[in-house]
């Protein structure tokens, strides 16, 4: 959905982070056993941080939309329900509010 493209996980950037990892080559591990390991630990931290930021971005967007739609449902619930059950419809709208947002 075009208006939401900035809210998607940026897989391309994450993939570029992964491409920076040095492959473990037997020659380097014999001559410099800690060289690749130290570089990969740093890159691992960078990748995990980038991944967490992407997940948080998507979660904030999802929570915002879920809250928005729950509020809309609560607003229209009285018009959708019968005269005898407006509280039940309002309660249903309240149950749609996202947890943890």
N, C-alpha and C positions, 0 to 999 in steps of 0.2 A: 504494500500500500504506500504510494508515493509520499504522502505527508508524514509518514512514520519512519522513513528510511534512516533518519539519524538516530532512531531509537533501537535499531537492530544491532545485534552483535557484529562487530567488525572482524569477520573471519579472516579477511585479507591481511589486516595488521597482525593478528595473532599468528597467522601462518608465516609471516615475515619474521616474527620473533623466533619461531621454531626453526626456521632455516639458518639462524645464526649459531645454533648449537654446533660444536665441532665434533665430527665423528671420532670415535676412539680408534686411532690407528695403532697397530702394534709397534711401529717404529717410534712414535712419539711417546707411547706409554713406557717404553724401555729407557729412552734417553731422558725424558722429562715426565716422570710419572704423575706429578701434580699439576702440570701446566693445563691440560685439557680439563681436568676435574675442577680446578678453581674457576676457570672461565665458564664452564657449564653450570656451576653452582650459581654464579652471578646471573647468567642468562635464565636459569630456572626461576630465580627470584623475580626477575624482570617479567618473564612470561606469566607467572602466577599473579603478580600484581596487575598486569594488563588484563588478564582474564577476570579477576575479581572486579575491576573497574567496569568491564563490559557487562558482567552479570548484574552489578549494582545499577547500572544505567537502565538495563531492561527491566529490572525489578521496580525501580522508581516509576518508570513509564507505566508498567502493568498496574501497580498500585494506584496511580493517579487515574487511569482509565476505569479500573474496577470501582473506585470510590465515586467517580463521576457517574457511572452507569447505575450504581446502587442508589445514588441521590435522585437520579431521573426516575428510577422505578418507584422509589418512595413517593415522589411527587405525583406520578400518574396512577399509582395503585388505587387511590380512592375512586377514580373514574372507571377503573377496570373491574372493580368488585361489585358485588350486589349490595343493596342497601343493608342487608343483614350481616355482612361480613367485612366491613371496611378495616377493622382492626387486624383481621387475619391477613389481609393483603398488605397492610403496612408492616406487619411482623415479617412477612415473607421478604419484603424489600430490605428490612433490617438484617435478615440472615444473609443477604448477598454481599454485605459489606465485607471487604477482604480482611482477613486476620493478618496481623503483623505489618500493616501498612500505616 
